[in-house]
Amino acid sequence: MEKSTQDKRAGRKSKLPQVYQFVSLVCVECSIPDSVEEIEEYALRIIEGLKLTVIRKSAYTYQPTGITLVYILSQSHLVIHTWPEYRCLHIDLVSCIPLNNIKVKRVLRMSFQPLGICRFLFLSQGIGEKVYQHD
């Protein structure tokens, strides 16, 4: 390796990617939708509300109940997993672009409001940032 290349690498600080993670557990009063298509409707509310871009989606339906829906986004990913027996959904959103914590929390809450939210837990974290927890 050339000396100049080694010098440049030695003097350059190693950078980490910007990563922002938002996790929510939503427990509802109504029954959890039991089809991929119905869960997709709620996921699309999140995607549209945060102006995210879908590249690909995949879903798996568990027997006897439960669904995991995954969206690969140009910004990273969105995963929704359901536990119908507990009337709960787990949402994991990871983004490589900064998203406003308050806006993400509001969009998640509004997306599932039609199901009658009885408990809403929210956690957000960015690389090098303080962890925020909201209820």
SULPE-V840697 format. One record per pair of residues at least 4 apart in sequence whose C-alpha atoms are under 6 Angstrom apart, sorted by the first residue. I is the first residue (numbers start at 1). GAP is how many residues later the second one is. D is the distance in Angstrom with one decimal. If there is no record, write none. Layout:
BEGIN
i:gap:d
I:GAP:D
I:GAP:D
END
This chain:
BEGIN
i:gap:d
18:78:5.5
19:76:5.9
19:77:4.8
19:107:5.6
19:108:5.7
20:74:5.6
20:75:5.2
20:105:5.8
20:106:4.2
21:72:5.8
21:73:4.4
21:103:5.5
21:104:5.2
22:70:5.9
22:71:5.1
22:101:5.7
22:102:4.4
23:68:5.6
23:69:4.7
23:99:5.8
23:100:5.1
24:66:5.8
24:67:5.1
24:97:5.4
24:98:4.4
25:64:5.8
25:65:4.6
25:95:6.0
25:96:5.1
26:62:5.4
26:63:5.2
26:93:5.9
26:94:4.7
27:60:5.7
27:61:4.2
27:90:5.9
27:91:5.8
27:92:5.0
28:59:5.6
28:87:5.8
28:88:5.3
28:89:4.3
28:90:5.2
29:87:5.2
30:85:5.3
32:52:5.3
32:55:5.6
33:5:5.8
40:4:6.0
42:69:5.8
44:4:5.9
45:4:5.8
45:66:5.6
47:4:5.8
47:5:5.0
53:20:5.4
53:21:5.5
54:19:4.5
55:17:5.5
55:18:5.3
56:15:5.8
56:16:5.2
57:13:5.5
57:14:4.4
58:11:6.0
58:12:5.2
59:9:5.6
59:10:4.4
60:7:5.7
60:8:5.3
61:5:5.9
61:6:4.5
62:4:5.0
62:5:5.9
66:16:5.1
66:17:5.4
67:14:5.6
67:15:5.3
68:12:5.7
68:13:4.3
69:10:5.7
69:11:5.2
70:8:5.9
70:9:4.5
71:6:5.6
71:7:5.1
72:5:4.6
73:4:5.0
75:20:5.1
75:21:5.5
76:18:5.7
76:19:5.0
77:16:5.9
77:17:5.5
78:14:5.7
78:15:4.5
79:12:5.7
79:13:5.1
80:10:5.6
80:11:4.6
81:8:5.6
81:9:5.1
82:7:4.4
83:4:6.0
83:5:5.2
106:4:6.0
107:4:5.9
109:4:6.0
113:4:5.7
120:15:5.8
121:14:4.8
122:11:5.8
122:12:5.1
123:9:5.7
123:10:4.6
124:7:6.0
124:8:5.4
125:6:4.9
END
